[in-house]
Amino acid sequence: MELILKDKRGDLTDIMTVGFWLLVIGIGIFAVMFFSFQTISPLKESAIGEDENALAALNSWETYTSLAVPGTFLIIFFALLLGILVSSFFIRTYPIFIPIYILFAIISIIVAVALGNVWGNLKDITEFQAILDTNNITNIMDVIMSNMVLVTLVIFILSLIVIFAKPGGGQPEQIGGNTPF
């Protein structure tokens, strides 16, 4: 069991996985915001909105939905980015595999084009465009998702630097060798 846990290292396909999860989480956040904005206004106008405590709760819900929910996208984005960089640090590889890594990057960029197109088609829906215009956090989320190809390229370059420029030059551990990591 200890040997299995010790051999857990990063994977080159992590970059494609990050793009997919960003799209899924982004669409999920927009669905939550859409549902909340569609239900808050009718609740405020109903008999529930006449009570001061209920109105305060609805206003709090609206504030949370418009600020905190899109903020979770940024937290998840940076957590995934950090996860890529940490897992890249634990990949022990020879520099000869740089062309294979570049091939995976090209595949990841092609996948990012498709994911960016899905996001672009979602933005064409007028109801979701209204959600994008709510505040600056959703605008940042839109910039990240609309520029998925550029984001993927930057993540790839950072990962490439971490993989091949770490102490030991990216060389695999030698049996009996003393490596700092």
RAWOTA-V393994 format. One line per field, one symbol per residue. ss: DSSP state (@ for helix, = for strand, . for the rest). psi: psi as a letter, one per 40 degrees, with the letter a starting at -180 (. if undefined). Layout:
ss: ???
psi: ???
//
This chain:
ss: .@@@@@.......@@@@@@@@@@@@@@@@@@@@@@@@@@@@@@@@.@@@@.@@@@@@@@@@@@@@@@@@@@@@@@@@@@@@@@@@@@@@.....@@@@@@@@@@@@@@@@@@@@@@@@@@@@@..@@@@@@@...@@@@@@@@@@@.@@@@@@@@@@@@@@@@@.................
psi: ddddddehiiidedddddddddddddddddddddddddddddddeaddedhddddddddddddddddddddddddddddddddddddddehhiieeeddddddddddddddddddddddddddehdddddddedadddddddddddfddddddddddddddddeeiheeeiihiheihie.
//
